[in-house]
């Protein structure tokens, strides 16, 4: 996206340090939400003020679209179902596998990112959201104005058959 002249701000959710901008230096650490249960994730998130900091970014920053490319434990840490409510109505929020949320808001898009989708795109589930982001970046250039309805198409469109063999063949 930057290579095409777009302004991009990237933030990461860290189980060790909270909401982190992409250029914030961090020391090595080994904390992950994947080893915690839901109550531990919520407690850790509160301690690190993840929701408070993310809400500030969502309400005070200038952007057209925000992608929440997180795994389920990290969605828990930000309480994604309530956090999408912080995306202003004139902007677009993109989540993955959250169809219930999408149905509640005109400006929120839920893109399917499950095992069958990964197979269709010749990748694995862990890499699928990154694959979608790359697809979006490569296809967004021709659009003067983005509408929520086109986001899923830009992310998921396959222009040629994948060359990676399906796992079942092995």
DSSP file (Angstrom, degrees, kcal/mol; ACC not computed):
  #  RESIDUE AA STRUCTURE BP1 BP2  ACC     N-H-->O    O-->H-N    N-H-->O    O-->H-N    TCO  KAPPA ALPHA  PHI   PSI    X-CA   Y-CA   Z-CA
    1    1 A X    > >       0   0    0      0, 0.0     5,-2.2     0, 0.0     3,-0.9   0.000 360.0 360.0 360.0 -44.2    0.0    0.0    0.0
    2    2 A X  G > 5 +     0   0    0      1,-0.3     3,-2.2     3,-0.2     6,-0.0   0.893 360.0  59.8 -62.7 -38.3    2.8    2.4    0.8
    3    3 A X  G 3 5S+     0   0    0      1,-0.3    -1,-0.3     2,-0.1     0, 0.0   0.715 103.8  52.1 -62.2 -20.5    4.5    1.6   -2.4
    4    4 A X  G < 5S-     0   0    0     -3,-0.9    -1,-0.3     2,-0.1    -2,-0.2   0.243 128.0 -97.9 -99.5  10.9    1.4    2.8   -4.2
    5    5 A X  T < 5S+     0   0    0     -3,-2.2     2,-0.3     1,-0.3    -3,-0.2   0.564  76.8 139.8  89.0   9.1    1.4    6.1   -2.4
    6    6 A X      < -     0   0    0     -5,-2.2     2,-0.5     1,-0.0    -1,-0.3  -0.616  54.5-121.2 -85.5 145.1   -1.1    5.3    0.4
    7    7 A X        -     0   0    0     -2,-0.3     2,-0.4     2,-0.0    -1,-0.0  -0.739  36.4-175.3 -81.3 130.5   -0.6    6.4    4.0
    8    8 A X        -     0   0    0     -2,-0.5     2,-0.5    55,-0.1    55,-0.0  -0.994  17.3-171.0-133.7 128.8   -0.6    3.4    6.2
    9    9 A X        -     0   0    0     -2,-0.4     2,-0.5     2,-0.0    -2,-0.0  -0.984  13.7-164.3-114.0 127.6   -0.4    3.2   10.0
   10   10 A X        -     0   0    0     -2,-0.5    12,-2.0     2,-0.0     2,-0.3  -0.943   8.2-179.3-116.9 135.0    0.2   -0.3   11.4
   11   11 A X  E     -A   21   0A   0     -2,-0.5     2,-0.4    10,-0.2    10,-0.2  -0.936  10.3-153.6-126.4 151.8   -0.4   -1.2   15.0
   12   12 A X  E     -A   20   0A   0      8,-3.0     8,-2.9    -2,-0.3     2,-0.6  -0.931  15.0-131.5-123.9 148.1    0.1   -4.6   16.7
   13   13 A X  E     -A   19   0A   0     -2,-0.4     2,-0.5     6,-0.2     6,-0.2  -0.906  28.9-169.2 -97.3 120.1   -1.5   -6.1   19.7
   14   14 A X  E  >  -A   18   0A   0      4,-2.9     4,-2.5    -2,-0.6    18,-0.1  -0.939  25.0-152.9-114.3 128.8    1.2   -7.5   22.0
   15   15 A X  T  4 S+     0   0    0     -2,-0.5    17,-0.2    16,-0.4    -1,-0.1   0.670 102.5  45.6 -70.0 -15.5    0.4   -9.7   25.0
   16   16 A X  T  4 S+     0   0    0     15,-0.3    -1,-0.2     2,-0.2    16,-0.1   0.792 131.6  12.3 -93.7 -33.0    3.7   -8.3   26.4
   17   17 A X  T  4 S-     0   0    0      1,-0.3     2,-0.3     3,-0.0    -2,-0.2   0.419  91.3-131.0-131.4  -0.1    3.3   -4.6   25.8
   18   18 A X  E  < S+A   14   0A   0     -4,-2.5    -4,-2.9     2,-0.1     2,-0.5  -0.609  73.5   7.6  87.9-144.3   -0.2   -3.8   24.7
   19   19 A X  E    S-A   13   0A   0     29,-0.4     2,-0.4    -2,-0.3    -6,-0.2  -0.670  76.0-174.2 -79.9 125.0   -1.0   -1.7   21.6
   20   20 A X  E     -A   12   0A   0     -8,-2.9    -8,-3.0    -2,-0.5     2,-0.1  -0.976  21.9-132.5-128.5 129.2    2.3   -1.1   19.8
   21   21 A X  E >   -A   11   0A   0     -2,-0.4     3,-1.9   -10,-0.2   -10,-0.2  -0.455  34.4-109.3 -73.1 154.6    3.0    1.1   16.7
   22   22 A X  T 3  S+     0   0    0    -12,-2.0    -1,-0.1     1,-0.3   -11,-0.1   0.754 117.3  46.9 -61.3 -25.1    5.1   -0.7   14.0
   23   23 A X  T 3  S+     0   0    0    -13,-0.2     2,-0.5     2,-0.1    -1,-0.3   0.359  81.2 115.4-100.1   6.7    8.2    1.4   14.7
   24   24 A X    <   -     0   0    0     -3,-1.9     2,-0.2     1,-0.0    -4,-0.0  -0.646  67.8-128.9 -74.1 121.0    8.1    1.0   18.5
   25   25 A X        -     0   0    0     -2,-0.5     2,-0.4     1,-0.0    -2,-0.1  -0.524  29.0-172.1 -73.1 137.0   11.2   -0.9   19.5
   26   26 A X        -     0   0    0     -2,-0.2     2,-0.1    -6,-0.0     3,-0.1  -0.966  20.5-125.9-127.5 144.2   10.5   -3.9   21.8
   27   27 A X        -     0   0    0     -2,-0.4     2,-0.0     1,-0.1     0, 0.0  -0.430  49.4 -78.8 -77.2 163.8   12.9   -6.1   23.7
   28   28 A X        +     0   0    0     -2,-0.1     2,-0.3     2,-0.0    -1,-0.1  -0.365  62.9 166.4 -59.8 141.7   12.6   -9.9   23.1
   29   29 A X        -     0   0    0     -3,-0.1   -13,-0.1     2,-0.1    -3,-0.0  -0.981  36.2-146.9-154.6 161.8    9.8  -11.4   25.1
   30   30 A X        +     0   0    0     -2,-0.3     2,-0.5   -15,-0.1    -2,-0.0  -0.394  51.0 125.0-132.1  56.1    7.8  -14.6   25.2
   31   31 A X        +     0   0    0      3,-0.0   -16,-0.4     2,-0.0     2,-0.3  -0.965  28.0 167.5-116.5 131.8    4.2  -13.7   26.2
   32   32 A X    >   -     0   0    0     -2,-0.5     3,-0.9   -17,-0.2   -18,-0.1  -0.995  40.2-135.9-142.5 147.1    1.3  -14.7   24.1
   33   33 A X  G >  S+     0   0    0     -2,-0.3     3,-2.2     1,-0.2     8,-0.1   0.723  96.0  79.1 -71.6 -20.0   -2.5  -14.7   24.6
   34   34 A X  G 3  S+     0   0    0      1,-0.3    -1,-0.2     7,-0.0     7,-0.0   0.709  90.7  52.5 -65.2 -18.4   -2.7  -18.2   23.1
   35   35 A X  G <  S+     0   0    0     -3,-0.9     2,-0.3     2,-0.1    -1,-0.3   0.372 100.6  81.3 -95.0   5.3   -1.5  -19.7   26.4
   36   36 A X  S <  S-     0   0    0     -3,-2.2     2,-0.1     2,-0.0    -3,-0.0  -0.791  74.3-126.2-112.8 152.1   -4.2  -17.9   28.4
   37   37 A X     >  -     0   0    0     -2,-0.3     4,-2.5     1,-0.1     5,-0.2  -0.388  43.2 -91.7 -84.4 174.3   -7.9  -18.6   29.0
   38   38 A X  H  > S+     0   0    0      1,-0.2     4,-2.5     2,-0.2     5,-0.2   0.888 125.7  48.3 -57.5 -45.2  -10.5  -15.9   28.3
   39   39 A X  H  > S+     0   0    0      1,-0.2     4,-2.2     2,-0.2    -1,-0.2   0.882 112.4  49.4 -66.7 -36.1  -10.5  -14.4   31.8
   40   40 A X  H  > S+     0   0    0      2,-0.2     4,-2.7     1,-0.2    -1,-0.2   0.891 110.7  50.8 -67.4 -38.8   -6.7  -14.3   31.8
   41   41 A X  H  X S+     0   0    0     -4,-2.5     4,-2.8     2,-0.2    -2,-0.2   0.942 111.9  46.8 -62.6 -46.9   -6.7  -12.6   28.4
   42   42 A X  H  X S+     0   0    0     -4,-2.5     4,-2.2     1,-0.2    -2,-0.2   0.900 113.3  48.8 -63.3 -40.6   -9.2  -10.0   29.6
   43   43 A X  H  X S+     0   0    0     -4,-2.2     4,-2.3     2,-0.2    -1,-0.2   0.930 113.6  45.9 -64.2 -45.8   -7.3   -9.4   32.8
   44   44 A X  H  X S+     0   0    0     -4,-2.7     4,-2.2     2,-0.2    -2,-0.2   0.907 111.9  52.0 -63.8 -42.5   -4.0   -9.0   30.9
   45   45 A X  H  X>S+     0   0    0     -4,-2.8     5,-2.1    -5,-0.2     4,-0.6   0.905 110.0  48.8 -60.6 -43.1   -5.7   -6.7   28.3
   46   46 A X  H ><5S+     0   0    0     -4,-2.2     3,-0.9     1,-0.2    -1,-0.2   0.919 110.0  51.4 -63.7 -43.6   -7.1   -4.5   31.0
   47   47 A X  H 3<5S+     0   0    0     -4,-2.3    -1,-0.2     1,-0.2    -2,-0.2   0.884 114.5  42.9 -60.2 -39.5   -3.7   -4.3   32.7
   48   48 A X  H 3<5S-     0   0    0     -4,-2.2   -29,-0.4    -5,-0.1    -1,-0.2   0.465 106.2-129.7 -87.2  -2.1   -2.0   -3.2   29.4
   49   49 A X  T <X5 +     0   0    0     -3,-0.9     4,-2.5    -4,-0.6     5,-0.2   0.840  51.9 154.9  57.5  37.7   -4.9   -0.8   28.6
   50   50 A X  H  >< +     0   0    0     -5,-2.1     4,-2.6     1,-0.2     5,-0.2   0.935  68.9  45.1 -62.3 -48.5   -5.2   -2.4   25.2
   51   51 A X  H  > S+     0   0    0     26,-0.3     4,-2.7    -6,-0.2    -1,-0.2   0.911 113.5  50.1 -65.1 -41.9   -8.9   -1.5   24.6
   52   52 A X  H  > S+     0   0    0      2,-0.2     4,-1.9     1,-0.2    -1,-0.2   0.932 114.3  44.4 -60.7 -47.0   -8.4    2.1   25.9
   53   53 A X  H  X S+     0   0    0     -4,-2.5     4,-2.0     2,-0.2    -2,-0.2   0.892 114.5  48.5 -67.4 -40.0   -5.4    2.7   23.6
   54   54 A X  H  X S+     0   0    0     -4,-2.6     4,-2.8    -5,-0.2     5,-0.2   0.901 109.0  53.4 -67.7 -40.3   -7.1    1.1   20.6
   55   55 A X  H  X S+     0   0    0     -4,-2.7     4,-2.1    -5,-0.2     5,-0.2   0.908 107.8  51.9 -59.3 -41.7  -10.2    3.1   21.2
   56   56 A X  H  X S+     0   0    0     -4,-1.9     4,-2.3     1,-0.2     5,-0.3   0.931 111.2  46.7 -60.6 -46.4   -8.1    6.3   21.2
   57   57 A X  H  X S+     0   0    0     -4,-2.0     4,-1.7     1,-0.2    -2,-0.2   0.922 113.4  49.0 -62.4 -44.2   -6.5    5.3   17.9
   58   58 A X  H  < S+     0   0    0     -4,-2.8    30,-0.4     1,-0.2    -1,-0.2   0.841 119.7  36.1 -66.9 -33.4   -9.8    4.5   16.3
   59   59 A X  H  < S+     0   0    0     -4,-2.1    -1,-0.2    -5,-0.2    -2,-0.2   0.730 124.6  37.3 -93.5 -23.1  -11.5    7.7   17.3
   60   60 A X  H  < S+     0   0    0     -4,-2.3     2,-0.2    -5,-0.2    -3,-0.2   0.601  97.8  86.0-106.4 -13.0   -8.6   10.2   17.0
   61   61 A X  S  < S-     0   0    0     -4,-1.7     2,-0.6    -5,-0.3    -4,-0.0  -0.537  73.9-122.6 -91.2 155.3   -6.8    9.0   13.9
   62   62 A X        +     0   0    0     -2,-0.2     2,-0.3     2,-0.0    -3,-0.1  -0.863  52.8 133.4 -94.2 122.3   -7.4    9.8   10.3
   63   63 A X        -     0   0    0     -2,-0.6     3,-0.1    -5,-0.1   -55,-0.1  -0.979  48.4-149.1-160.6 160.7   -8.1    6.7    8.2
   64   64 A X  S    S+     0   0    0      1,-0.4    28,-2.4    -2,-0.3     2,-0.3   0.738  86.0  15.2-100.6 -35.4  -10.4    5.4    5.6
   65   65 A X  E     -b   92   0B   0     26,-0.2     2,-0.4     2,-0.0    -1,-0.4  -0.997  59.0-162.0-145.0 142.8  -10.3    1.7    6.4
   66   66 A X  E     -b   93   0B   0     26,-2.4    28,-2.8    -2,-0.3     2,-0.5  -0.996   8.8-155.1-128.5 130.5   -9.0   -0.4    9.4
   67   67 A X  E     -b   94   0B   0     -2,-0.4     2,-1.0    26,-0.2    28,-0.2  -0.905   5.0-157.4-104.2 128.4   -8.3   -4.1    9.2
   68   68 A X        +     0   0    0     26,-3.1     2,-1.5    -2,-0.5    28,-0.3  -0.757  20.6 173.2-100.4  82.3   -8.5   -6.1   12.4
   69   69 A X        +     0   0    0     -2,-1.0     2,-0.3    26,-0.1    26,-0.1  -0.555  29.1 130.3 -94.5  71.9   -6.2   -9.0   11.3
   70   70 A X        -     0   0    0     -2,-1.5    26,-0.1    26,-0.1     2,-0.1  -0.850  57.2-113.8-123.7 155.8   -6.0  -10.8   14.6
   71   71 A X     >  -     0   0    0     -2,-0.3     4,-2.2     1,-0.1     3,-0.3  -0.320  45.3 -93.4 -78.2 172.0   -6.5  -14.4   15.8
   72   72 A X  H  > S+     0   0    0      1,-0.2     4,-2.0     2,-0.2     5,-0.1   0.856 124.3  51.7 -61.3 -39.2   -9.3  -15.3   18.1
   73   73 A X  H  > S+     0   0    0      1,-0.2     4,-1.5     2,-0.2    -1,-0.2   0.879 112.4  47.0 -65.3 -35.7   -7.4  -14.8   21.4
   74   74 A X  H  > S+     0   0    0     -3,-0.3     4,-1.3     2,-0.2    -2,-0.2   0.817 107.0  56.6 -75.8 -31.7   -6.3  -11.4   20.2
   75   75 A X  H  X>S+     0   0    0     -4,-2.2     5,-1.8     1,-0.2     4,-1.0   0.899 106.7  51.6 -61.1 -39.6   -9.9  -10.6   19.2
   76   76 A X  H ><5S+     0   0    0     -4,-2.0     3,-0.5     1,-0.2    -2,-0.2   0.904 104.1  57.2 -61.8 -40.9  -10.8  -11.4   22.8
   77   77 A X  H 3<5S+     0   0    0     -4,-1.5   -26,-0.3     1,-0.2    -1,-0.2   0.805 116.8  33.5 -63.7 -29.5   -8.0   -9.0   24.1
   78   78 A X  H 3<5S-     0   0    0     -4,-1.3    -1,-0.2    -3,-0.3    -2,-0.2   0.512 104.2-126.5-100.4  -5.0   -9.6   -6.1   22.2
   79   79 A X  T XX5 -     0   0    0     -4,-1.0     4,-2.4    -3,-0.5     3,-1.6   0.989  29.9-164.9  52.3  64.2  -13.2   -7.2   22.6
   80   80 A X  H 3><S+     0   0    0     -5,-1.8     4,-2.1     1,-0.3     5,-0.2   0.776  77.6  63.1 -54.1 -34.6  -13.6   -6.9   18.9
   81   81 A X  H 34 S+     0   0    0      1,-0.2    -1,-0.3     2,-0.2     4,-0.2   0.843 115.3  31.8 -64.7 -32.2  -17.4   -7.0   18.9
   82   82 A X  H X4 S+     0   0    0     -3,-1.6     3,-1.0     2,-0.1     4,-0.3   0.776 113.4  62.2 -91.0 -29.2  -17.5   -3.8   20.9
   83   83 A X  H >< S+     0   0    0     -4,-2.4     3,-2.0     1,-0.3     4,-0.3   0.846  93.5  62.5 -66.8 -32.9  -14.4   -2.3   19.4
   84   84 A X  G >< S+     0   0    0     -4,-2.1     3,-1.3     1,-0.3    -1,-0.3   0.767  91.8  68.0 -63.4 -21.6  -15.9   -2.2   15.9
   85   85 A X  G <  S+     0   0    0     -3,-1.0    -1,-0.3     1,-0.2    -2,-0.2   0.693  91.3  62.2 -67.8 -17.4  -18.5    0.2   17.3
   86   86 A X  G <  S+     0   0    0     -3,-2.0     2,-0.6    -4,-0.3    -1,-0.2   0.576  76.7 102.0 -84.2 -11.0  -15.7    2.7   17.7
   87   87 A X  S <  S-     0   0    0     -3,-1.3     6,-0.1    -4,-0.3    20,-0.1  -0.648  85.2-115.4 -73.4 117.8  -15.1    2.8   14.0
   88   88 A X    >   -     0   0    0     -2,-0.6     3,-2.1   -30,-0.4    -2,-0.1  -0.178  20.5-115.2 -56.2 149.1  -16.8    6.0   12.8
   89   89 A X  T 3  S+     0   0    0      1,-0.3    -1,-0.1    -4,-0.1    -2,-0.1   0.712 113.9  58.5 -61.0 -23.0  -19.7    5.5   10.5
   90   90 A X  T 3  S+     0   0    0      2,-0.1    -1,-0.3    17,-0.0     2,-0.3   0.299 102.9  65.2 -91.1  10.8  -17.9    7.3    7.6
   91   91 A X  S <  S-     0   0    0     -3,-2.1     2,-0.4    -4,-0.1   -26,-0.2  -0.824  81.1-117.7-126.7 166.8  -15.1    4.8    7.7
   92   92 A X  E     -b   65   0B   0    -28,-2.4   -26,-2.4    -2,-0.3     2,-0.4  -0.900  18.0-164.1-112.7 133.9  -14.8    1.0    7.1
   93   93 A X  E     -bc  66 108B   0     14,-2.5    16,-2.8    -2,-0.4     2,-0.5  -0.942   6.9-158.6-112.0 137.4  -13.8   -1.7    9.5
   94   94 A X  E     +bc  67 109B   0    -28,-2.8   -26,-3.1    -2,-0.4     2,-0.2  -0.970  16.2 168.4-120.9 124.0  -12.8   -5.1    8.4
   95   95 A X  E     - c   0 110B   0     14,-3.0    16,-2.6    -2,-0.5     2,-0.4  -0.730  27.8-123.3-121.0 173.0  -12.9   -8.2   10.6
   96   96 A X  E    S- c   0 111B   0    -28,-0.3    16,-0.2    14,-0.3    14,-0.1  -0.980  81.4  -4.4-126.3 132.8  -12.6  -11.9    9.9
   97   97 A X  S    S+     0   0    0     14,-1.4    -1,-0.2    -2,-0.4     3,-0.1   0.832  93.5 117.0  60.3  37.0  -15.1  -14.6   10.6
   98   98 A X    >>  +     0   0    0      1,-0.1     4,-1.8    -3,-0.1     3,-0.8  -0.409  23.0 154.1-129.3  55.8  -17.4  -12.3   12.5
   99   99 A X  H 3> S+     0   0    0      1,-0.3     4,-1.9     2,-0.2     5,-0.1   0.810  71.0  60.4 -57.6 -33.6  -20.6  -12.4   10.4
  100  100 A X  H 3> S+     0   0    0      1,-0.2     4,-0.5     2,-0.2    -1,-0.3   0.903 106.6  46.6 -61.7 -41.5  -22.8  -11.5   13.4
  101  101 A X  H X> S+     0   0    0     -3,-0.8     3,-1.3     1,-0.2     4,-0.8   0.916 108.8  55.1 -66.6 -43.6  -20.9   -8.2   13.8
  102  102 A X  H >< S+     0   0    0     -4,-1.8     3,-0.8     1,-0.3     6,-0.3   0.874 102.3  57.3 -57.9 -39.0  -21.1   -7.4   10.1
  103  103 A X  H 3< S+     0   0    0     -4,-1.9    -1,-0.3     1,-0.2    -2,-0.2   0.699 104.7  53.3 -66.6 -18.9  -24.9   -7.8   10.2
  104  104 A X  H << S+     0   0    0     -3,-1.3     2,-0.4    -4,-0.5    -1,-0.2   0.653 108.9  45.5 -91.4 -17.4  -25.2   -5.1   12.8
  105  105 A X    X<  -     0   0    0     -3,-0.8     3,-0.8    -4,-0.8    -1,-0.1  -0.988  60.4-149.4-135.7 135.2  -23.2   -2.3   11.1
  106  106 A X  T 3  S+     0   0    0     -2,-0.4    42,-0.2     1,-0.2    -1,-0.1   0.744 101.5  48.5 -70.7 -23.5  -23.3   -0.9    7.6
  107  107 A X  T 3  S+     0   0    0    -20,-0.1   -14,-2.5    41,-0.1     2,-0.5   0.301  93.8  87.7-102.9   8.7  -19.6    0.1    7.7
  108  108 A X  E <   -c   93   0B   0     -3,-0.8     2,-0.4    -6,-0.3   -14,-0.2  -0.932  56.3-165.7-113.0 131.3  -18.2   -3.2    9.1
  109  109 A X  E     -c   94   0B   0    -16,-2.8   -14,-3.0    -2,-0.5     2,-0.6  -0.937   6.6-156.9-115.1 134.6  -17.2   -6.1    6.7
  110  110 A X  E     -c   95   0B   0     -2,-0.4     2,-0.5   -16,-0.2   -14,-0.3  -0.960  10.1-161.8-111.4 119.0  -16.6   -9.6    7.8
  111  111 A X  E     -c   96   0B   0    -16,-2.6   -14,-1.4    -2,-0.6     2,-0.1  -0.864  23.0-118.8-101.4 127.1  -14.4  -11.6    5.5
  112  112 A X        +     0   0    0     -2,-0.5   -16,-0.0   -16,-0.2    -1,-0.0  -0.428  36.0 170.9 -64.3 134.3  -14.5  -15.4    5.8
  113  113 A X        +     0   0    0     -2,-0.1     2,-0.2     4,-0.0    16,-0.1  -0.484  25.7 132.3-144.1  66.8  -11.0  -16.8    6.7
  114  114 A X  S >> S-     0   0    0     14,-0.1     4,-2.4     1,-0.0     3,-0.5  -0.537  71.8 -85.4-114.4 178.9  -11.5  -20.5    7.4
  115  115 A X  H 3> S+     0   0    0      1,-0.3     4,-2.4     2,-0.2     5,-0.2   0.886 126.4  51.0 -54.8 -45.6   -9.8  -23.7    6.4
  116  116 A X  H 3> S+     0   0    0      1,-0.2     4,-1.9     2,-0.2    -1,-0.3   0.850 110.5  50.6 -64.3 -32.5  -11.8  -24.1    3.2
  117  117 A X  H <> S+     0   0    0     -3,-0.5     4,-1.6     2,-0.2    -2,-0.2   0.905 109.0  51.2 -68.9 -41.7  -10.9  -20.5    2.2
  118  118 A X  H  <>S+     0   0    0     -4,-2.4     5,-2.6     1,-0.2     4,-0.4   0.922 110.1  49.3 -61.5 -44.4   -7.2  -21.1    2.9
  119  119 A X  H ><5S+     0   0    0     -4,-2.4     3,-1.3     1,-0.2    -1,-0.2   0.916 108.1  53.9 -60.4 -42.9   -7.3  -24.3    0.7
  120  120 A X  H 3<5S+     0   0    0     -4,-1.9    42,-0.3     1,-0.3    -1,-0.2   0.827 112.8  43.9 -60.9 -32.1   -9.0  -22.3   -2.1
  121  121 A X  T 3<5S-     0   0    0     -4,-1.6    -1,-0.3    -3,-0.2    -2,-0.2   0.373 115.0-114.7 -96.1   2.8   -6.2  -19.7   -1.9
  122  122 A X  T < 5S+     0   0    0     -3,-1.3     2,-0.2    -4,-0.4    -3,-0.2   0.853  82.3  92.0  70.2  34.8   -3.4  -22.3   -1.7
  123  123 A X  S   <S-     0   0    0     -5,-2.6     2,-0.3    -6,-0.1    -1,-0.2  -0.729  76.0 -95.6-140.0-171.3   -2.3  -21.3    1.7
  124  124 A X    >>  -     0   0    0     -2,-0.2     3,-0.9    -3,-0.1     4,-0.9  -0.757  38.0-106.0-110.5 162.1   -2.8  -22.2    5.4
  125  125 A X  H >> S+     0   0    0     -2,-0.3     3,-1.0     1,-0.3     4,-0.6   0.873 117.3  58.6 -56.7 -41.4   -5.2  -20.5    7.8
  126  126 A X  H 34 S+     0   0    0      1,-0.3     4,-0.3     2,-0.1    -1,-0.3   0.849 114.3  37.5 -59.0 -34.5   -2.4  -18.8    9.7
  127  127 A X  H <> S+     0   0    0     -3,-0.9     4,-2.1     1,-0.1    -1,-0.3   0.494  93.0  91.2 -94.3  -4.0   -1.3  -17.1    6.5
  128  128 A X  H <X S+     0   0    0     -3,-1.0     4,-2.8    -4,-0.9     5,-0.2   0.895  83.2  51.0 -65.2 -43.4   -4.7  -16.4    5.0
  129  129 A X  H  X S+     0   0    0     -4,-0.6     4,-2.4     1,-0.2    -1,-0.2   0.891 111.7  49.1 -63.7 -37.7   -5.3  -12.9    6.5
  130  130 A X  H  > S+     0   0    0     -4,-0.3     4,-2.3     2,-0.2    -1,-0.2   0.893 110.2  51.6 -64.5 -39.7   -1.9  -11.8    5.2
  131  131 A X  H  X S+     0   0    0     -4,-2.1     4,-2.5     2,-0.2    -2,-0.2   0.917 110.0  49.3 -61.3 -44.3   -2.7  -13.3    1.8
  132  132 A X  H  X S+     0   0    0     -4,-2.8     4,-2.8     2,-0.2    -2,-0.2   0.908 109.2  52.0 -61.3 -42.7   -6.0  -11.3    1.9
  133  133 A X  H  X S+     0   0    0     -4,-2.4     4,-2.7     2,-0.2    -2,-0.2   0.908 109.9  49.0 -61.8 -41.3   -4.2   -8.1    2.8
  134  134 A X  H  X S+     0   0    0     -4,-2.3     4,-2.3     2,-0.2    -2,-0.2   0.926 111.2  49.7 -63.9 -44.7   -1.8   -8.6   -0.1
  135  135 A X  H  X S+     0   0    0     -4,-2.5     4,-1.3     2,-0.2    -2,-0.2   0.931 111.5  49.3 -57.6 -46.6   -4.7   -9.2   -2.5
  136  136 A X  H >X S+     0   0    0     -4,-2.8     4,-1.9     1,-0.2     3,-0.7   0.943 111.0  49.0 -58.8 -49.7   -6.4   -6.0   -1.2
  137  137 A X  H 3< S+     0   0    0     -4,-2.7     4,-0.4     1,-0.2    -1,-0.2   0.872 112.4  48.7 -59.6 -38.5   -3.2   -3.9   -1.6
  138  138 A X  H 3< S+     0   0    0     -4,-2.3    -1,-0.2     1,-0.2    -2,-0.2   0.705 120.6  35.3 -74.9 -19.7   -2.7   -5.2   -5.2
  139  139 A X  H X< S+     0   0    0     -4,-1.3     3,-0.6    -3,-0.7    -2,-0.2   0.577  95.7  78.3-112.2 -12.4   -6.3   -4.6   -6.2
  140  140 A X  G ><  +     0   0    0     -4,-1.9     3,-2.1     1,-0.2    -3,-0.1   0.713  69.5  88.9 -74.8 -20.0   -7.4   -1.4   -4.5
  141  141 A X  G 3  S+     0   0    0     -4,-0.4    -1,-0.2     1,-0.3    -2,-0.1   0.804  82.5  53.6 -52.2 -40.1   -5.6    1.0   -6.8
  142  142 A X  G <  S+     0   0    0     -3,-0.6     2,-0.7     1,-0.0    -1,-0.3   0.449  88.0  95.4 -78.3   1.5   -8.4    1.5   -9.3
  143  143 A X    <   -     0   0    0     -3,-2.1     3,-0.2     1,-0.2    -1,-0.0  -0.838  47.5-174.7-104.2 114.8  -11.0    2.4   -6.8
  144  144 A X  S    S+     0   0    0     -2,-0.7     2,-0.4     1,-0.3    -1,-0.2   0.923  83.3  21.5 -66.1 -46.5  -11.6    6.2   -6.2
  145  145 A X  S    S-     0   0    0      2,-0.0     2,-0.4     0, 0.0    -1,-0.3  -0.990  78.8-141.0-127.9 130.1  -14.1    5.4   -3.3
  146  146 A X        -     0   0    0     -2,-0.4     2,-0.4    -3,-0.2     3,-0.0  -0.745  14.3-166.9 -91.3 136.0  -14.2    2.2   -1.3
  147  147 A X    >>  -     0   0    0     -2,-0.4     3,-1.6     1,-0.1     4,-0.8  -0.914  31.7-118.1-115.3 146.9  -17.5    0.8   -0.3
  148  148 A X  H >> S+     0   0    0     -2,-0.4     3,-0.8     1,-0.3     4,-0.6   0.840 110.4  63.7 -52.8 -35.0  -17.8   -2.0    2.3
  149  149 A X  H 34 S+     0   0    0      1,-0.2     4,-0.5     2,-0.1    -1,-0.3   0.759 101.5  49.4 -64.7 -25.0  -19.4   -4.3   -0.2
  150  150 A X  H <> S+     0   0    0     -3,-1.6     4,-2.3     1,-0.2    -1,-0.2   0.671  90.4  80.2 -89.2 -17.2  -16.2   -4.4   -2.4
  151  151 A X  H <X S+     0   0    0     -3,-0.8     4,-2.1    -4,-0.8     5,-0.2   0.923  91.8  48.9 -58.3 -49.6  -13.7   -5.1    0.4
  152  152 A X  H  X S+     0   0    0     -4,-0.6     4,-2.8     1,-0.2     5,-0.2   0.907 111.4  50.6 -59.6 -41.8  -14.4   -8.9    0.5
  153  153 A X  H  > S+     0   0    0     -4,-0.5     4,-2.0     1,-0.2    -1,-0.2   0.921 109.2  50.5 -62.3 -44.3  -14.1   -9.2   -3.3
  154  154 A X  H  < S+     0   0    0     -4,-2.3    -1,-0.2     1,-0.2    -2,-0.2   0.864 116.9  41.7 -62.0 -35.9  -10.8   -7.3   -3.3
  155  155 A X  H  < S+     0   0    0     -4,-2.1    -2,-0.2    -5,-0.2   -20,-0.2   0.895 123.7  33.1 -76.6 -41.9   -9.4   -9.7   -0.5
  156  156 A X  H  < S+     0   0    0     -4,-2.8    -2,-0.2    -5,-0.2    -3,-0.2   0.577  80.7 121.5-100.5 -11.8  -10.8  -13.0   -1.7
  157  157 A X     <  -     0   0    0     -4,-2.0     2,-0.5    -5,-0.2    -4,-0.0  -0.267  45.6-155.7 -59.8 135.4  -10.8  -12.8   -5.5
  158  158 A X        -     0   0    0      1,-0.1     3,-0.1     4,-0.0    -1,-0.1  -0.964  12.8-176.8-113.2 122.2   -8.7  -15.6   -7.2
  159  159 A X  S    S+     0   0    0     -2,-0.5     2,-0.3     1,-0.2    -1,-0.1   0.723  71.7  14.4 -91.9 -22.8   -7.5  -14.7  -10.7
  160  160 A X  S    S-     0   0    0      0, 0.0    -1,-0.2     0, 0.0     2,-0.0  -0.980  92.3 -85.4-146.6 158.8   -5.8  -18.0  -11.4
  161  161 A X        -     0   0    0     -2,-0.3   -40,-0.1     1,-0.1     2,-0.1  -0.326  50.6-108.4 -63.5 143.7   -5.8  -21.5   -9.9
  162  162 A X        -     0   0    0    -42,-0.3   -40,-0.1     1,-0.1    -1,-0.1  -0.368  16.5-152.0 -71.5 153.5   -3.4  -22.1   -7.0
  163  163 A X        +     0   0    0    -41,-0.1     2,-0.4     2,-0.1    -1,-0.1   0.564  64.9 102.4-102.6 -12.0   -0.4  -24.2   -7.6
  164  164 A X  S    S-     0   0    0    -43,-0.1    -2,-0.1     1,-0.1   -42,-0.1  -0.589  76.5-121.6 -74.9 128.3    0.0  -25.4   -4.1
  165  165 A X        -     0   0    0     -2,-0.4    -2,-0.1     1,-0.1    -1,-0.1  -0.382  29.8-105.3 -67.6 145.0   -1.3  -29.0   -3.7
  166  166 A X    >   -     0   0    0      1,-0.1     3,-1.6    -2,-0.1     4,-0.2  -0.371  26.3-116.6 -68.6 152.0   -4.0  -29.5   -1.2
  167  167 A X  G >  S+     0   0    0      1,-0.3     3,-1.8     2,-0.2    -1,-0.1   0.796 109.7  69.5 -61.1 -29.5   -3.0  -31.2    2.0
  168  168 A X  G 3  S+     0   0    0      1,-0.3    -1,-0.3     2,-0.2    -2,-0.0   0.737  86.7  67.4 -63.6 -20.9   -5.3  -34.2    1.3
  169  169 A X  G <         0   0    0     -3,-1.6    -1,-0.3     1,-0.2    -2,-0.2   0.582 360.0 360.0 -76.9  -8.2   -3.0  -35.3   -1.5
  170  170 A X    <         0   0    0     -3,-1.8    -1,-0.2    -4,-0.2    -2,-0.2   0.433 360.0 360.0-107.0 360.0   -0.2  -36.1    0.9
